Amino acid sequence: MKDATVSARVEYGVKTEAEDILQKLGIPVSVVINSLYRQIIFRNGVPFSLTIPAQPKTLDTMTDAELNAKLQHSYEHAVTGKGRPFSEVFDELEKGLN
């Protein structure tokens, strides 16, 4: 029986973007929160990794082989249509800076 309320302060943009996605999926926010809490109980911890990501390698720290492999990978994605438009990538990066 659902008889408790959870209240949390989140960034407005994060809230609306997440709720838009959940609405498209047809999943109420309360179901997602309840599922998250159940997973925390089941796993006796947070059900996803909470780590600080490694810093990406910069050009001056890469070997020629590493750089060539990255360039080849990117080229293959572009040729096969798996890449993303330049403007989309930069829009996403700018969101992360705000």
Number of C-alpha atoms within 10 A of each C-alpha: 3 5 4 5 6 7 5 4 6 9 7 9 9 10 11 12 11 12 15 12 11 15 12 8 9 9 12 11 13 11 11 12 12 13 12 14 15 13 15 14 12 11 11 9 11 13 14 9 7 7 6 6 6 6 6 7 10 8 10 8 10 11 10 11 9 13 16 12 12 12 12 12 11 13 14 13 13 13 9 8 10 11 13 10 10 8 9 10 11 11 10 10 11 10 8 8 6 5
